[in-house]
Amino acid sequence: MEGKEKLNKGLFGLLGKNISYSFSKGYFSDKFNNLQLINHKYVNFDIDKIEDFPILISQFKTSLKGFNVTIPYKQSVFNYLDEVEATACKIGAVNTVKYTDKGKLIGYNSDVVGFEKSIVPLLKKHHTKALILGTGGASKAVAFVLEKLKIDLYKVSRNPKRKDEISYSEISEKLLKEHTIIINSSPLGTFPNIDQKPSIPYQFLTKKHLLFDLIYNPAETAFLIEGKKQGAQIKNGFEMLELQAEESWRIWNK
């Protein structure tokens, strides 16, 4: 974690684990520079366990305005917040936290806005059913948006436990023919592990399929490359990330 001694009043950051690769710090640093917000700074709050969170907050509370939350704390951070906005509460995941002037921590989910605005322009009439690969915090925002759009879905898990979850071994040619939206919300394929990809039968994909990967680095993951080979439409998570970042900025400033 970066030292606190040089930080100034407008402090923002990203809470996560092993996040040196993160997009957010560079994005907001550039934004502050372009807006000439010389009293603003965005840093990585890289902690080994969520139990370290209260100590972190106590160190920075005089200048902290808000922060984003990423893997693996989008769900576990709930226990440390004073309030959670209704949508984030329903989703069960927080990726944006506002630190109010009264010292309250309020949780929000801006992934919802980012994902919806990013995927809606790509949807066609035959896109009525979806598979969400992975069941972590990011998958919850994805499922919320798809349900809002009246798109039927299954969540794919290595250890399915709920009625709406299936295992990777259950993904058949028939299932893929019906489910023409496939969203990777798992970390498989993220740099530097660029050869990894979800275990699905890619040979059954067609040009009717839309593959959306929440990963943005690399720009084309192994998952997307396999879809591209089959003629599927592909989209990475970069635009979604930019959109959710702007929504976070709006939340912190409202």
N, C-alpha and C positions, 0 to 999 in steps of 0.2 A: 504494500500500500504506500502511496506517495506521502511524503512528509507534510505535516500541517503548518509548519512554521511560515511558509511563504504564501499561504492561501489568503484570499481577501474576501470581501463581503458577499459577493454574488457567487456562492459556491454550489455547484451541481456535480453529479457524479453517476457512476454505474456500480451497482452492488452485484457481485458475482464471485465466481471462483475460477482461477486460471483464465483471466480475461484480458491478458496483454494484447491479444489479437483484435480486440473489439473495435467495431466501427464507430461507436457512440462518441468516444473521446475526441477523435479526429473531426467528426461531423460538427459537434458543438463548439469545439475550439475554433474551427473555421467560421462558424456562424457568428460567434462572439467577435471575432476579428473583423468580419465584414460589416457587422453592425456597430463597430467601434465601442463595444461594451468592455472597456478596459478593466472594469472592476468585477468582471465575471470570469469564472474558471470552472472547467469540467475535468474531473479526475476519476481514476479507477479506484473503487473501494473493494479491493480483492481480499476476501477473508476465507479462511479454511473451513469455518463452520458458522452456522447462523447464530449460534450462541454468543458469538463475538460482536453481534450487531449492537447491543446496548452500549458497549464500551466505545464503539465507533461513533455512535451518535453523540455521546457525551463529549467527545473530543472536538466535534465540529459544529455543535449546535448554535454557536454564536454567529456563524456565517452561512450555514446550510439553508438552501432554499428548496431543494428537491433533488430526487435522484431516480434513475431507472433501475430496474431489477431484471437480472437475467439468470440463466441456468447456474446453479440448481435451486435458487431461492424464491422463485415466483409463487410458490405455495407456502413454504415455511415462514416467509416474512409476515404472513397474516397475523401470527401470534404477537407481533411486536408493534402493531399499528393501533392507533386510537380509534380510527374509523375506516370503513371500506365502502366506497361508492357502490350503488346498487348493482350496476352491470358487472363490475369486478367481483362482487360478492356472489352473484349468480353463476358466473363463469368458474369461480374458485381459483383464480390466479390474478396476481398483481404484477404489473411491470413498470408502473410509474407511481412514485410517492411524492406528495407535496408536504413540505414542512412549513406550517403556518406561522404567522407572527405570534400566535398564542402558544407555540411550542407543540402543536398537535401534528401527528403523522397520519395523513389520509391517503389511502391506497386507491389507485385507479387502474384500468386496463386500456392502454392505447393501442395494443396489438389488434383489437377488434376493428378500430377505425382503419388502421394500416392495411390489414388483410382484406377487408371488404372493398375498399377503394381500389385495391390492386387487382383483385380477382374478377370483380363484376364486369369490367369491360371485355373480359375474355370469354364469358359464358355464352353458350349457344343453346338452342332449344333442346338438343339431345343431352345436355348436361343436367341430368335430373338425380343422379346418384353418385355418391363419393366414397372413397376410402381415405381415411386419415391414418398414416403410418406413424406410430408412436402415440403414447398416452401421457406425455409430460405436460408441464404448464402451458406451453405454446399451443398444444393440441386443443386445449379447452377453449381458447379464443377462436380458433378455426371452427370448431364444432358449433359454437354459439352463432357465428356468422352464417354457416351453412344451414342451420336450423331456421334462422331468421329468413333465409332465402328459399325456404321450403324444399331444400335438397336433402333427400334421404342419405343416411350415412352409416358406415361401420367404422369403428376404430380398430386398428390392427395392432395387436400387442404380442410380445413374446410370452406373456402369461395372462391370457384373457380371464377376467373375473366377472364382468358384467354382461348383461344381455346384449348390449350394443357393441360388444367387443368380440373379435375373432382372432385366431392365430394366423401367422404367416402361412402355415401349411394348408390353411383352408382357402387360400386365394387360388381359385381355379380359372380356367379359360372362360367358363360360363359367368363367373362372378365378375371378371374383368370386362366382359362384353357388356354387362349391365351397368357397371360402375365406371363411368368414363372420366371422372375427375379423381385424380390420385394426388394427395398432398403429403409430402414428407415433412413431418414436424419433429422427426428424430434428429440427433446430431450426426448421424452416419454420413460421412462424406465431407465433413468440415475439415478445412486445412488444419494440420498438415496431413490428415488421414484421407487423402483425396481418392484413394482407390476403393474405399468402403462404400457400400450402397445397401439399401434395404433388400431383403431377400424375397423378391416377387418374380413371377414368370414373365419377364419382359417380352418374350417372344409373342405373347398374345396381345400386345398393345397395337393400336391402329392409329390412323390419322384422326379418328374421332376423339381420341383421348387428349385430355389436358393434364399435364404433369406440372405441379407447382411445388417448388422446394423452398422452404423457409430459409435455407442456408444461402448466404450471399458470397461466401469465400470458400472455394473458387466460384467464379461466375457461372460455370457449367459444371455441376457435380457429376459424379459417375451415374447417379440416378437420372439426371436430365439427359446425359449423353445417350444412355440406353433408350430413353423415350424418343429422342431425336432420330435415332437409327431406324425406329419403327414408324416415323412420320408423324409422331404426336406433337402437339403444340406444347411448348415448354416455357416456364417462367421461374426466375429465381427470386429470392427474398429481398433484393436490394431496394426496390421501390417501396415495398411494404415497410422496410426498416426506416426509410426516409419519411414516409407518411406518419408512422407511429412516433418518430422523433419530433416531428412538427406538432403532433397532437400533444405530446408531453410538454413541449414548450408552451403551448396554449394553456394547458392545465396549470403549470407553474406560475403563469402570469395573470390568471383570471382572478 
